[in-house]
Amino acid sequence: MDKPINVCVLVGSLRKASFNGMLANALIWLAPSSLKFDVVEVGQLPFYNEDLETAAPPAPWTAFRQRVKAADAVLFVTPEYNRSVPAVLKNALDVGSRPYGSSVWDRKPGAVVSGSPGAIGAFGANHHLRQSLVFLNVPTMQQPEAYLGHADKLFDEHGKLVSDGTRKFLQEFMQAFANWVETSRAQGQGI
Ligand SMILES: Cc1cc2nc3c(=O)[nH]c(=O)nc-3n(C[C@H](O)[C@H](O)[C@H](O)COP(=O)(O)O)c2cc1C
């Protein structure tokens, strides 16, 4: 059997009943068995401040950096705040990007899923996030794109997807992501 692919999952919402949290769970559930997941919390990270980047940085930063570094790939699932990436997720990107020269993101294959109760599926956040991922050298899957609109209608009261069409789309998305990570690995781009 091929080596499993360890994926860290970052969700850009801290809300208990987050639709993006449900989306992340659905993606994990529907993924091929070659993918193993570690959902890494981002809400406990102190705001990035270069003054704290000493020999003993904040413990949550160190723990976060170690967990992301240990992963083969990264999956972002995010809402949109004011047409951009929620601050908590941007902060996680910043924390992982330092100290200079030791970024945990470098060459780690990634994918972005965005969801919103609005009609355009957090497109703005999805693409602002991609802008940072270009700089962070995360080879990000281009197709299929995933902008989940009307996210408040996608799940029942148990957080289960209500539509077969959405289930099929998310399943295909995760298969494409597994292929993307395998391709990056074969080309020596992945970690
Ligand atoms: C500060 C703030 C800004 C928001 N801005 C947007 C926005 O630009 N676009 C959008 O589609 N929804 C926006 N929303 C609504 C969110 O899409 C909605 O709260 C959603 O449920 C958040 O995702 P979650 O369910 O995963 O927490 C905003 C919500 C908040 C709290």
The ligand as a Gaussian input file, in Angstrom:
#p B3LYP/6-31G(d) Opt

LIG

0 1
 C      -17.311000      40.112000      10.367000
 C      -18.121000      39.359000       9.342000
 C      -17.985000      39.677000       8.011000
 C      -18.695000      38.962000       7.041000
 N      -18.476000      39.237000       5.722000
 C      -19.005000      38.426000       4.781000
 C      -18.624000      38.561000       3.413000
 O      -17.841000      39.403000       3.026000
 N      -19.145000      37.688000       2.525000
 C      -20.019000      36.698000       2.895000
 O      -20.450000      35.924000       2.035000
 N      -20.398000      36.550000       4.180000
 C      -19.915000      37.375000       5.131000
 N      -20.250000      37.216000       6.451000
 C      -21.248000      36.207000       6.828000
 C      -20.602000      34.845000       6.969000
 O      -20.531000      34.238000       5.685000
 C      -21.435000      33.974000       7.900000
 O      -21.416000      34.521000       9.203000
 C      -20.938000      32.545000       7.930000
 O      -21.853000      31.738000       8.634000
 C      -19.543000      32.445000       8.538000
 O      -19.023000      31.151000       8.330000
 P      -19.124000      29.997000       9.441000
 O      -20.573000      29.543000       9.457000
 O      -18.201000      28.943000       8.962000
 O      -18.740000      30.590000      10.768000
 C      -19.566000      37.922000       7.434000
 C      -19.710000      37.621000       8.797000
 C      -18.995000      38.312000       9.732000
 C      -19.129000      37.943000      11.193000

